[in-house]
Amino acid sequence: MDTLTPKLETTLQEIRETGLWKGEREILGRQGSHVETAAGRSLNFCANNYLGLAGDPRPAEAAKAALDRWGFGMSSVRFICGTQDQHRALEREIAEFLGTEDSILFSSCFDANGGIFEALFGPGDAIVSDELNHASLIDGIRLCKAARHRYRNANLEDLRAKLTAAREAGADQVVIVTDGVFSMDGSYAPLPGICDLAEEFRALVMVDDSHATGFVGEGGRGTPELFGVRERVDILTGTLGKALGGASGGYVAAGQAIVDMLRQKARPYLFSNTLAPAVVAGSREALRIAAGAHAEREHLVRIAALFRERMGAAGFELLPGTHPIHAVMFPGEDGARTAGAVAARMLDLGVYVTAFSFPVVPRGKARIRVQLSAAHSEDDVLACVEAFTRARDGVSAT
Ligand SMILES: *Cc1c(COP(=O)(O)O)cnc(C)c1O
């Protein structure tokens, strides 16, 4: 007897009625600064395509060539017969780029974060984690038997309190875990302060730099480079699914013993296929381009400052910061409705942005998140500000 389906139907109806339904807009071509949808052609400000490489012909060409040379698939996990020399080459290139001894690929960063904790930490250890960390870190930590402590977002005082508690409970290895960038706010983790506390409490530091690798920091090496603490961060995780070509794949970059142990013990690595050959080749090309993308990074910094300045002048409230993620706030009780209405009007005006409200962000802190890309021109940014202004004025007039 099926009692599940009626229950699901009730819950699905509730999701619809409370306005929490996540629909999917179908894009009719390649990802880029502009996309084609059923609504027509629009400027796109909601991809994690920070360097514009997702729709760039160069990674695509590398992937096409790889199909001929390396074939379509592997039909095996890594340790049986699923490792090509290009997989190892990409791992070495990631490690070299980030300045670690080695790295290990996963089929996603979600899998990297899901597999790392159980493989490295056990009862007797303690994991001290930022409350706004990505869902995959939260899930990975849940799968592990170490003690768990959660500190308030980017709050060093609370982090100190949780580290003290972990040490007083007699923890063996303590590890501090944080996103490098908090993606709903576009804010950075306070890495220098975190590294100081790690030293004081003899803890390791692990940073998930998915929203930074490739474009944050002078050489694109992410938040540890931005804050000058690369040598003080022990474990980096990240994705190939955002700035680095945007296809799929994740990695852990760390010291040799950590990487070796993950190859032996991380379950998503052991029991799941790795990246498809074409994705490896395209990602290697994307990483090579990102390493030299100084002009693109400078352009991104410039247009981010331009967007902030013009939005401020137009009377919008933005969360402070310098990252290309911008949270345009619509505070208060009516904020969720207003943000949704403004985003919908903007699409009519040819500008694609996404509104977020509770439970994705705290109640009363609804926002439209704007993500800039090096593929955007200054005119694209000004068109976005113009659409924000017209949409807001239209919505407030109704
Ligand atoms: C996007 C993201 C992930 C997931 O990356 P995938 O490779 O798509 O699984 C993990 N952590 C953070 C912080 C992210 O932003």
The ligand as an ORCA input file, in Angstrom:
! r2SCAN-3c Opt
* xyz 0 1
  C      28.895     25.364     -4.913
  C      29.515     24.949     -3.634
  C      29.747     23.604     -3.341
  C      29.287     22.494     -4.250
  O      30.070     22.413     -5.391
  P      29.747     21.295     -6.480
  O      31.049     21.004     -7.114
  O      28.729     21.875     -7.404
  O      29.216     20.114     -5.737
  C      30.390     23.297     -2.156
  N      30.774     24.262     -1.282
  C      30.531     25.569     -1.518
  C      30.968     26.589     -0.533
  C      29.892     25.944     -2.688
  O      29.648     27.234     -2.919
*
